[in-house]
């Protein structure tokens, strides 16, 4: 975006990198014991697991918001299509259909704005758990 705001993709990429940094502290260490946390204290391991869990929850929240946006789009697109067909059938004289179309577009715009808000809030929560916080 040109106004300095990050796109949703950039926010997701930043979140993913923050999770990696928090979980692995910048490096991946493995051991033959299978813990994958050789050299990490119990506190560091617990913190890494907590951050990983928060990252997974954040991803689920964003996926749920995407599902919500998709569902609202489906319903509103159907309503707009039906209203458009009825409006054309009326010869364009019945303004109620135009109002239904406008309202459907408004609802989809509000849903898209809500999706962005959810994504930004999820990113903000995740960033509170990055290393050194």
C-alpha positions in Angstrom: 0.0 0.0 0.0 1.3 3.4 -0.8 0.2 5.1 2.4 2.7 3.2 4.5 0.2 0.6 5.8 1.1 -3.1 5.4 -1.0 -5.4 3.2 -2.5 -8.5 4.8 0.1 -10.6 3.0 2.9 -8.5 4.6 1.3 -8.8 8.0 1.0 -12.6 7.7 4.6 -12.8 6.5 5.8 -10.6 9.4 3.7 -12.7 11.8 5.2 -15.9 10.5 8.8 -14.6 10.8 8.0 -13.4 14.4 6.8 -16.9 15.3 10.0 -18.5 13.8 12.2 -16.0 15.7 10.3 -16.6 19.0 10.3 -20.3 18.7 13.8 -20.8 17.5 15.5 -17.7 18.8 16.9 -17.1 15.3 18.4 -20.7 15.0 17.0 -24.2 14.8 18.8 -26.6 17.1 18.0 -30.3 17.1 19.2 -33.2 19.2 19.1 -36.9 18.8 16.8 -37.0 21.8 14.0 -35.6 19.6 13.3 -32.5 21.8 14.5 -30.1 19.1 15.4 -27.7 21.8 19.0 -28.7 22.7 20.6 -25.9 24.7 17.4 -24.2 25.6 16.3 -23.8 29.2 12.9 -25.1 30.4 11.6 -21.5 30.5 12.8 -20.8 26.9 11.1 -24.0 25.8 7.9 -23.1 27.5 8.0 -19.6 26.1 8.6 -21.0 22.6 5.7 -23.4 22.9 3.4 -20.6 24.1 4.4 -18.3 21.3 3.8 -21.1 18.8 0.4 -21.8 20.2 -0.5 -18.1 20.0 0.7 -18.1 16.4 -1.5 -21.0 15.6 -4.5 -19.4 17.2 -3.8 -16.2 15.3 -3.7 -18.1 12.0 -7.1 -19.8 12.9 -8.6 -16.4 13.7 -7.5 -15.0 10.4 -8.8 -18.1 8.6 -12.2 -17.8 10.4 -12.4 -14.1 9.3 -11.7 -15.2 5.7 -14.5 -17.7 6.0 -16.8 -15.0 7.3 -15.9 -12.7 4.5 -16.4 -15.5 1.9 -19.8 -16.4 3.4 -21.1 -12.8 3.5 -19.9 -12.3 -0.1 -21.8 -15.4 -1.2 -25.1 -14.2 0.5 -24.8 -10.6 -0.6 -23.8 -11.5 -4.2 -26.8 -13.7 -4.4 -29.1 -10.9 -3.1 -27.6 -8.4 -5.4 -28.0 -10.7 -8.4 -31.7 -11.4 -7.5 -32.4 -7.7 -6.9 -30.7 -6.8 -10.2 -32.9 -9.4 -12.1 -36.0 -8.0 -10.5 -35.0 -4.4 -11.1 -34.4 -5.2 -14.8 -37.8 -7.0 -15.0 -39.5 -3.9 -13.5 -38.0 -1.8 -16.3 -35.8 0.0 -13.8 -38.8 1.8 -12.3 -38.9 0.1 -8.8 -36.2 1.9 -6.7 -36.5 -0.7 -3.9 -34.2 -3.0 -5.9 -31.6 -0.3 -6.4 -31.6 0.2 -2.6 -31.2 -3.5 -2.0 -28.2 -3.6 -4.4 -26.6 -0.6 -2.7 -27.2 -2.1 0.8 -25.6 -5.4 -0.4 -22.5 -3.6 -1.7 -22.3 -1.7 1.6 -22.5 -4.9 3.6 -19.7 -6.4 1.6 -17.5 -3.3 2.1 -18.2 -3.4 5.8 -17.2 -7.1 5.9 -14.0 -6.4 4.0 -13.2 -3.6 6.5 -13.9 -6.0 9.4 -11.6 -8.6 7.9 -8.8 -6.0 7.8 -9.5 -5.0 11.4 -9.4 -8.6 12.5 -6.1 -9.2 10.7 -4.5 -6.1 12.1 -5.7 -7.0 15.7 -4.4 -10.5 15.4 -1.0 -9.2 14.2 -0.9 -6.8 17.1 -1.6 -9.5 19.6 1.0 -11.8 18.1 3.6 -9.0 18.1 3.2 -8.7 21.9 4.8 -12.1 22.2 7.9 -11.6 19.9 11.3 -12.2 21.4 12.4 -9.7 24.0 8.8 -8.6 24.8 
